[in-house]
């Protein structure tokens, strides 16, 4: 949805919840226009009071595409609420085209519901953005027998942007576990991760603002990481809608079937990301079945250092990294470039393919991940900023693309680059709760 339309709905939400009528008919209208799906309507109708149904309708509407707002205005007029439509339309500062009157026809028309009038097709409903929806049957008179009616199938279409969203309105929304490994045993040949506490503080504050119960753990050994994940899996998540795991550590490459990487405990051994995600899959954690499980990994993806490739000046707006950029991985034993021997690499991990899991990596598999010892890692810094600025408007996958773009434009020591990425097995759009919503 256009941000200005979303702001209009948000500013008038109290008005809408209070005075909105004919919620059922509006839902049916939005379904026929391809804005809502049947699952969305069932969720709205599951609310016990009319005010709760109206509130859920507006919340779901704010998450739809560019045609949701004008379609909603049409539904308001069609259900006898033109004053409310006018209020919202004036907030838009634009005028929708007036309804086109139905022209007389020599053929007898079927009896129509007086609550609804037919609207002309809007020019911005382009075929390239449409996909088939279930057919709708409308009665059409039989010219050979005017007293009888036949049924013909009239296909309707819906937009791709009407894909349903995960339920994310529990309070708290879910548990967010942060594992922050900073001080490593000298025997394991891994340097301390200066600046990681800054990352941890940012993520703790951010996910509290997104209405998560945050649990932060510092300096966990290999067995302790597995213990914390097992404990998280044994908890009852029935009252929650989501679960988040954030790992800030050194990383290393690992054998994998589909997904890359492993993260180190402070004692040296590394836990494969595949194993970490397995704790929360549908089989091992039944109370999270069908709910999104999100993993954010700040660790290297391997030992390669990316120097990037040349593009035109208009393509990017380059940004310099910090004064002391380091990598989150096993140190290189000898270095012939400008980086110090304390620079570290992050690795890849393996992961099965259960549904409703998203793993976001700070760097492309096989490559290093950069961390500023005074400002924190590039990835977490930009993830925190993007969530702060966009969580009220955009879904998670869209925001992760924003993070990818921002991090890709930074350079370490004026030379090295970093490219985040994710493995996405979510089935629906995911919108976080936000104080701005």
FIMARTOR-513356 format. One record per residue (C-alpha): residue in three letters; x, y negated, z negated. Coordinates in steps of 0.1 Angstrom, whole numbers, plus 2048, in hexadecimal, padded with zeros to 3 digits. Each point is the difference from the previous one (the first is absolute). Layout:
N
alaXYZ;...
//
This chain:
437
unk800800800;unk80B7DD808;unk80F7F17DF;unk7E97E2802;unk7E1816802;unk80D8157E2;unk8057E07EC;unk7DC7F5808;unk7F38217F3;unk8167FE7E1;unk7F67DD7F8;unk7DB809803;unk8028227F1;unk7ED7F67E0;unk7E57F0816;unk7FD81F815;unk7FF8187E3;unk7E47EB7F0;unk7E97F981D;unk80781A81B;unk7E1814809;unk7F981F816;unk82280F7F9;unk7F482180F;unk7F47F0820;unk8217EB803;unk8148207FC;unk7EC81181C;unk8067E2816;unk8258007F9;unk801826807;unk7EF7FA822;unk8197E5808;unk81D8167F9;unk80C7EC7E1;unk7F881A7E5;unk802826801;unk7E88187F0;unk8198077E4;unk8027DB7F8;unk7DA7FD7FE;unk7FD81E7E9;unk81A7F07E9;unk7EC7E07FF;unk7DF8127F9;unk8108147E4;unk8017E07EB;unk7E47FF7E7;unk7F57DC801;unk7F87EA81E;unk81A7E77F4;unk81B81B800;unk7F580B822;unk8037DC80D;unk8227FC7F0;unk80D820810;unk7F27F6822;unk8127DF7FF;unk8218117F4;unk7FE81A81C;unk7F77E581A;unk81F7EC7F7;unk81581E80A;unk7F2803823;unk80C7F2821;unk7FB7E0813;unk7DC808809;unk7F48077DD;unk7F87DC7F7;unk7EB7F681E;unk7EE8227FE;unk7F87F97DC;unk7F17DE809;unk7EA81181A;unk7F48197E7;unk7F77E47E8;unk7EB7EF81A;unk7F082180B;unk7F68087DC;unk7F07DE7FA;unk81C7EE7EE;unk80A7E4819;unk8087E77E4;unk81A8177F2;unk80F805823;unk8007DB805;unk8137FB7DF;unk81B81880B;unk8017F3824;unk8057DC7F4;unk81D80C7EC;unk80F80F820;unk7FE7DD811;unk7F4811820;unk7DF80780F;unk7F582280C;unk7EC801821;unk7DB7FF7F9;unk7EB81F806;unk7F5805824;unk7DA803802;unk7F382180D;unk7F37FB824;unk7DD80D808;unk800821812;unk7E5811815;unk8088217EF;unk7EF8067DF;unk8197FD7E3;unk8008177E2;unk7F47F37DF;unk81F7F17EE;unk8077FA7DB;unk7F77DB7FB;unk81E7FD7E9;unk81880381D;unk8057EE821;unk81680C81C;unk8217ED805;unk8147FD820;unk822811802;unk81B7EA7F3;unk81D7F9818;unk81B8097E7;unk7F38247FC;unk81980B81B;unk80082580B;unk8258047FA;unk7FA7FC7DA;unk7E38187FE;unk7FB8257FA;unk7E2816800;unk7E88027E3;unk7E48197FA;unk7E37FA818;unk7E17EE7F4;unk7DD80B80C;unk7E77E5809;unk7DC80580A;unk7F77F7824;unk7DD80280E;unk7F781981A;unk7F27ED81F;unk7EC81F80A;unk7F08037DE;unk8007DE7ED;unk7F28107E1;unk81E8167FB;unk8257F87FA;unk81F81180C;unk8228007F0;unk81F7F4813;unk8237FF7F3;unk8107DD800;unk8258027F9;unk80F7E67E9;unk8257F97F9;unk8157F57E2;unk8217EF7FD;unk8208117F5;unk8037E67E4;unk7E180F7EF;unk81481E7F3;unk7F68067DC;unk8167F67E2;unk80B8127E0;unk7EC7F97E1;unk8177E97EC;unk7E97EF7E6;unk8088147E0;unk80E7EC7E3;unk81C8077FC;unk80380B824;unk81A81B7F7;unk8228077F1;unk8207F280E;unk8208127F5;unk8217ED805;unk8208147FD;unk81D7E77FE;unk82380F800;unk81A7E67F9;unk81D80F7EB;unk81082080E;unk8178187EF;unk8247F9809;unk806825808;unk7E780081D;unk8137E7815;unk7E27E8804;unk8037DB7F8;unk7E87EE7E9;unk7E37F0813;unk8037DB7F6;unk7E17ED809;unk7E881D7FD;unk7F07F27E0;unk7F57E2815;unk7EF818818;unk7F08137E3;unk7F27E07F1;unk7F27F4821;unk7EE821806;unk7F38027DD;unk7F17DD801;unk7F2805823;unk7EE8217FA;unk7F27F37DF;unk7F27E3814;unk7F181A818;unk7EE80F7E1;unk81681F7FB;unk80B80F7DF;unk8267FE804;unk8198187EF;unk8247F7804;unk81C8197F9;unk8257F7800;unk81F815807;unk7F1822805;unk81581F806;unk7F781A81A;unk7EC8167E8;unk7EF7E27F1;unk7F47F3822;unk7F0822806;unk7F18007DD;unk7F07DD805;unk7F180B821;unk7F28207F0;unk7F17EC7E4;unk7F07E8818;unk7F181D814;unk7F180F7E0;unk7EE7E07F7;unk7DB7FD807;unk7FC7E681D;unk7DB805803;unk7F87DD7F5;unk81A7F1818;unk7FF7F9826;unk826801808;unk82280A7F3;unk8217EE807;unk82480B7FB;unk81D7E8804;unk82480D7FF;unk81E7E97FE;unk820814802;unk81D80D814;unk7F881781C;unk80F81B816;unk7F881481F;unk7EF8217FB;unk7F381D815;unk7DC7FB809;unk7E480E815;unk7ED7E0808;unk80B7E47E9;unk8227F37F7;unk8137FA7DF;unk8088067DC;unk8057E87E2;unk81A8047E6;unk7FC8047DA;unk8197EC7EC;unk8128207F9;unk807806825;unk7E981B80E;unk7E67F5819;unk7DB808801;unk7F1804823;unk7E47E8808;unk7ED81D80D;unk8018107DD;unk7F57DF7F1;unk7E27FC816;unk7F68257FB;unk7F97F97DC;unk7E27EA80A;unk7F281281E;unk7DD80E800;unk80A8227F5;unk8167F67E2;unk7EB7E27F4;unk7DB808806;unk7F47DF7F0;unk8127ED81C;unk7F081481C;unk7F47E981B;unk8107E17F0;unk81E7ED80D;unk8228097F2;unk81A7E5808;unk8258047FC;unk8197E2804;unk82480B803;unk81C7E77FC;unk81E815808;unk81880681D;unk7F581781C;unk82380B80A;unk8237F4806;unk7FD7ED820;unk8037DA800;unk7EB7EF81B;unk80F7E3812;unk7E07FA814;unk7FF7F5824;unk7FF7DF812;unk7DE7EF807;unk7F67DE80D;unk7FF7E47E6;unk7DA7FE803;unk7FC8247F6;unk80B7FD7DB;unk8077E67E6;unk81F80E7F0;unk8057FE7DA;unk8208067ED;unk8018187E3;unk80D7F87DD;unk8237F97F5;unk8058237F3;unk7ED819815;unk8058247F6;unk7F282180C;unk7EC8197EC;unk812821807;unk8208147FB;unk81E7E9804;unk81680481F;unk82180E7F4;unk8147E9817;unk7F57E1813;unk80F7EF81E;unk7E77E5804;unk7F87E07EC;unk7EB8137E7;unk80E80A7DE;unk8038247F5;unk7E37FA7E8;unk7E87FE81D;unk7E881D7FE;unk7E8813818;unk7DC80D7FB;unk7F582180D;unk7E3812810;unk7E88187F0;unk7E881B80B;unk7DA8007FB;unk7E3816809;unk7E27F3812;unk7E27FF7E7;unk7E67E6807;unk7FD7DE7EF;unk8267FB7FB;unk8157E380B;unk8267FE7FB;unk8107DF806;unk826800804;unk8157E27FC;unk81580A81E;unk80081681F;unk80A8247FB;unk826804801;unk8087DB7F9;unk80A7EC7E2;unk7E97EA7EB;unk80C7DE7F3;unk7FD7F17DE;unk80B7DE7F4;unk80E8037DC;unk7F17DE7F7;unk7DF7FF813;unk7F7825803;unk7FB81581F;unk7F57F2821;unk7E4819802;unk7F17FB7DD;unk8037DA803;unk7ED7FF820;unk7E781B7F5;unk7F87EB7E1;unk7FC7E0815;unk7EA81081A;unk7E98107E6;unk7FD7DF7EE;unk7F77EC81F;unk7EB81A813;unk7F081A7E9;unk7DF7EC7FF;unk7FD801826;unk81381D810;unk8028267FC;unk81F8127F4;unk80D80C822;unk7FD7DD80F;unk8137F27E2;unk81C81A804;unk8057F5824;unk8047DC7F3;unk81B80E7E8;unk81181281C;unk8027E0815;unk80C7EB7E3;unk81C8187F6;unk80B806824;unk8097DB803;unk8198007E3;unk825806805;unk81980D7E6;unk8217ED801;unk7F47F2821;unk803822811;unk7EC81D7F3;unk7DA806804;unk7E58147EF;unk7DF80F80D;unk7E680C7E8;unk7E581A80A;unk7E58167F3;unk7F1823805;unk7DB7FA7FF;unk7E681C7F9;unk7E47EA7F4;unk7DE806810;unk7F17DE7FA;unk8097DB7FC;unk80D7F87DD;unk7F87DD7F1;unk80F7F87DE;unk7EC7EE7E6;unk80A7DC7FD;unk7F87E27EA;unk7FA7EC820;unk7E581980C;
//
